[in-house]
Amino acid sequence: MSWLQASADGVILTLHIQPGAKRTEVVGLHGDALKIRLAAPPVDGKANEALIAFIAEAVGITRAEVSLVSGQSSRRKRVAIMHANAAGVQEKLCPAEKAG
């Protein structure tokens, strides 16, 4: 899984974001990134806030454990999830894709 990498203190996700969608959802793979549609508009950081909230809820952790590493104003983002394991995150965000 090129979109999901283990790090020293959790995992790093490589994401392709589509803001301004009708609803917030994981779509599937987009090249080497996991594509997520966000209902929030790409204005004043609203999409980034919505992304962090969505990932935290989907994985079952607090928002404080999710942080934007890069891509503040880009569709391509890297997000860190603290204290998480890759298999658990992969199962919750993209269960159709087999780990390994």
Secondary structure, DSSP 8 states (H G I E B T S, - for coil): -TTEEEETTEEEEEEEEETT-SS-EEEEEETTEEEEE-SS-SSTTHHHHHHHHHHHHHHT--GGGEEEEE-TTSSEEEEEEET--HHHHHHHH-TTS---
